[in-house]
């Protein structure tokens, strides 16, 4: 929960808020998340070839901030190293595997902004929804610490304030044309929050407006 203080002239406000305790657990100390059809596990360095398969599918990568496939294994390896030791403690990201076969089919998670990608062969089966429900349950169980930080005053939404307190938010950004992801976000408890304008990775001269969704871990836990 976050306590408001007086907004500063620069449009930012200092808040006290509950956030996941950092550093995160090391990959070797994290438990697998098991759902009906998925095993959601920590990253390993030898995941590079399987990750490369996912990150070289144009249909998958067009929705990412990179907006293009990896050009070679070296580029994929650099990405994998962001989520393996010693960098694992700075994120909460996972590999998504088919429970029946053990095959890697996607990647996802993280904080404070959530994201995911699935191999195109596995689209349309409800697996993104299943992954996010499993991930969010694990995310809610993380230990939390109270911290003080400065955030944009516009991110403290009056409708979310209980007295002088506001909720911790996990966010996700979705391109307007990514209809599947908009539906998935709503199914797992995210709600439309606001929008931001950035330069389109496909065409840097053209701005694109992204929908921003929010998830309130504390309130989700209370409603269970």
C-alpha positions as CSV (number, residue, x, y, z in Angstrom):
1,X,0.0,0.0,0.0
2,X,1.2,3.5,-0.7
3,X,0.8,6.6,1.5
4,X,0.6,9.9,-0.4
5,X,2.6,13.0,0.5
6,X,2.5,16.5,-1.0
7,X,3.2,16.6,-4.7
8,X,6.3,18.5,-5.8
9,X,6.5,21.3,-8.3
10,X,8.0,18.9,-10.9
11,X,4.9,16.8,-11.1
12,X,6.3,14.0,-8.9
13,X,5.3,12.9,-5.4
14,X,7.2,11.0,-2.7
15,X,5.3,7.9,-1.5
16,X,5.8,5.1,0.9
17,X,4.7,1.8,-0.6
18,X,4.9,-1.9,-0.2
19,X,6.9,-3.6,-3.0
20,X,8.5,-7.0,-3.5
21,X,11.5,-7.3,-1.3
22,X,14.7,-7.0,-3.3
23,X,16.8,-8.8,-4.3
24,X,14.5,-11.4,-5.6
25,X,15.3,-15.1,-4.9
26,X,18.1,-16.6,-7.0
27,X,16.9,-18.8,-9.9
28,X,18.3,-21.9,-8.0
29,X,16.2,-21.0,-5.0
30,X,12.9,-20.5,-6.9
31,X,10.2,-23.2,-7.0
32,X,8.6,-24.2,-10.3
33,X,5.1,-23.0,-10.8
34,X,2.9,-25.9,-12.0
35,X,-0.5,-25.4,-13.6
36,X,-2.8,-27.7,-15.4
37,X,-0.9,-27.6,-18.6
38,X,2.3,-25.7,-17.9
39,X,5.5,-25.8,-15.9
40,X,6.8,-22.3,-15.3
41,X,10.4,-22.5,-14.2
42,X,13.5,-20.3,-13.7
43,X,15.9,-19.6,-16.6
44,X,19.0,-21.6,-17.3
45,X,22.0,-20.6,-19.4
46,X,21.5,-23.7,-21.6
47,X,18.1,-22.4,-22.6
48,X,19.6,-20.3,-25.4
49,X,18.7,-22.6,-28.3
50,X,15.1,-23.0,-27.2
51,X,14.7,-19.3,-26.5
52,X,16.2,-18.5,-29.9
53,X,13.4,-20.5,-31.5
54,X,10.8,-18.3,-29.9
55,X,12.7,-15.0,-30.4
56,X,13.2,-15.7,-34.2
57,X,9.5,-15.9,-34.9
58,X,8.5,-12.6,-36.5
59,X,4.8,-13.0,-35.5
60,X,5.9,-13.2,-31.9
61,X,8.6,-10.5,-31.8
62,X,6.5,-7.9,-33.6
63,X,4.6,-7.4,-30.3
64,X,7.8,-6.8,-28.2
65,X,9.7,-3.6,-27.6
66,X,12.5,-4.9,-29.9
67,X,9.9,-5.4,-32.7
68,X,12.1,-7.7,-34.7
69,X,13.5,-11.3,-34.4
70,X,17.0,-11.9,-32.9
71,X,19.6,-11.9,-35.7
72,X,21.7,-14.7,-34.3
73,X,22.3,-16.9,-31.2
74,X,24.7,-14.3,-29.7
75,X,21.9,-11.8,-29.5
76,X,19.6,-14.4,-27.9
77,X,22.4,-15.4,-25.4
78,X,22.7,-11.8,-24.4
79,X,19.0,-11.7,-23.6
80,X,19.2,-15.0,-21.6
81,X,22.0,-13.6,-19.5
82,X,19.7,-10.8,-18.3
83,X,17.7,-13.4,-16.5
84,X,20.4,-15.8,-15.2
85,X,23.0,-15.4,-12.5
86,X,24.1,-12.9,-11.4
87,X,21.3,-10.9,-12.9
88,X,18.5,-13.3,-11.8
89,X,18.1,-11.5,-8.4
90,X,17.1,-8.3,-10.2
91,X,14.0,-9.7,-11.9
92,X,11.1,-12.1,-11.5
93,X,11.0,-13.7,-15.0
94,X,10.4,-17.3,-16.0
95,X,10.5,-19.8,-18.8
96,X,7.1,-21.4,-19.8
97,X,7.1,-25.1,-20.7
98,X,4.5,-27.6,-21.9
99,X,3.8,-29.8,-19.0
100,X,3.2,-32.9,-21.1
101,X,6.4,-32.7,-23.2
102,X,8.7,-30.4,-21.3
103,X,9.2,-28.3,-24.5
104,X,9.8,-24.5,-24.0
105,X,6.8,-22.6,-25.4
106,X,7.2,-19.1,-24.0
107,X,8.8,-16.6,-21.7
108,X,7.2,-14.2,-19.2
109,X,6.8,-12.4,-16.0
110,X,8.9,-9.6,-14.4
111,X,8.3,-6.5,-12.3
112,X,7.3,-3.7,-12.1
113,X,6.1,-4.2,-15.7
114,X,4.7,-7.6,-16.8
115,X,5.2,-9.1,-20.2
116,X,5.1,-12.4,-21.9
117,X,5.6,-14.1,-25.3
118,X,4.4,-17.5,-26.6
119,X,5.5,-19.5,-29.6
120,X,3.0,-18.9,-32.4
121,X,2.1,-22.6,-32.5
122,X,0.6,-22.3,-29.0
123,X,-1.6,-19.3,-29.6
124,X,-5.3,-19.5,-29.1
125,X,-5.3,-22.3,-26.5
126,X,-5.7,-20.2,-23.4
127,X,-2.1,-20.8,-22.3
128,X,-1.3,-17.1,-21.9
129,X,-4.2,-16.8,-19.4
130,X,-3.1,-20.0,-17.6
131,X,0.5,-18.7,-17.4
132,X,-0.5,-15.3,-16.0
133,X,-2.7,-16.8,-13.4
134,X,0.1,-19.0,-12.2
135,X,2.6,-16.3,-12.3
136,X,0.4,-13.8,-10.5
137,X,-0.3,-16.2,-7.7
138,X,3.5,-16.6,-7.2
139,X,4.0,-12.9,-7.4
140,X,1.4,-12.2,-4.7
141,X,3.3,-14.6,-2.4
142,X,6.6,-12.7,-2.6
143,X,7.7,-11.1,0.7
144,X,7.3,-7.4,0.7
145,X,9.1,-4.4,2.2
146,X,8.1,-0.8,2.8
147,X,10.1,1.6,0.7
148,X,10.0,5.3,-0.1
149,X,10.3,6.5,-3.7
150,X,9.2,9.3,-6.0
151,X,6.6,8.6,-8.7
152,X,4.7,10.7,-11.1
153,X,1.8,12.3,-9.3
154,X,-0.6,11.1,-12.1
155,X,0.1,7.5,-11.2
156,X,-1.5,8.0,-7.8
157,X,-5.1,7.5,-8.8
158,X,-7.8,9.0,-6.5
159,X,-10.2,6.2,-7.1
160,X,-7.7,3.7,-5.6
161,X,-7.1,5.6,-2.4
162,X,-8.4,4.2,0.9
163,X,-8.1,7.2,3.2
164,X,-4.5,8.3,2.7
165,X,-3.3,5.0,1.2
166,X,-3.0,3.7,-2.4
167,X,-2.4,0.3,-3.8
168,X,0.8,-1.3,-5.2
169,X,0.5,-1.6,-8.9
170,X,1.9,-4.1,-11.4
171,X,1.5,-2.8,-14.9
172,X,1.4,-4.1,-18.5
173,X,1.6,-2.2,-21.8
174,X,-0.3,-3.4,-24.8
175,X,-0.4,-2.2,-28.4
176,X,-3.9,-1.2,-29.5
177,X,-3.9,-3.8,-32.3
178,X,-2.9,-6.7,-30.1
179,X,-6.4,-7.8,-29.5
180,X,-5.5,-11.2,-27.9
181,X,-3.4,-9.6,-25.2
182,X,-6.1,-7.0,-24.3
183,X,-8.4,-9.9,-23.7
184,X,-5.9,-11.9,-21.7
185,X,-5.2,-8.9,-19.4
186,X,-8.8,-8.5,-18.5
187,X,-9.3,-12.2,-17.9
188,X,-6.6,-12.4,-15.3
189,X,-7.7,-9.3,-13.3
190,X,-5.9,-6.4,-15.0
191,X,-7.9,-3.3,-15.7
192,X,-7.3,-0.5,-18.2
193,X,-5.4,2.3,-16.4
194,X,-4.2,5.0,-18.8
195,X,-2.3,5.3,-22.1
196,X,1.2,6.5,-23.1
197,X,2.6,7.6,-26.4
198,X,6.0,6.2,-27.5
199,X,7.8,6.0,-30.8
200,X,6.8,2.9,-32.9
201,X,9.7,0.4,-32.9
202,X,8.6,-0.6,-36.4
203,X,8.7,3.0,-37.6
204,X,10.7,5.4,-35.3
205,X,9.3,8.5,-37.0
206,X,5.7,7.5,-36.1
207,X,4.4,7.7,-32.5
208,X,2.2,4.8,-31.2
209,X,-0.2,5.0,-28.3
210,X,0.0,2.0,-25.9
211,X,-2.8,1.0,-23.5
212,X,-1.5,0.6,-19.9
213,X,-3.2,-2.0,-17.6
214,X,-2.8,-2.3,-13.9
215,X,-3.1,-5.1,-11.4
216,X,-3.5,-4.6,-7.7
217,X,-1.9,-7.6,-5.8
218,X,-3.3,-6.7,-2.4
219,X,-6.9,-6.3,-3.6
220,X,-6.6,-9.5,-5.7
221,X,-5.6,-11.4,-2.6
222,X,-8.4,-9.9,-0.5
223,X,-11.0,-11.0,-3.1
224,X,-9.8,-14.6,-3.1
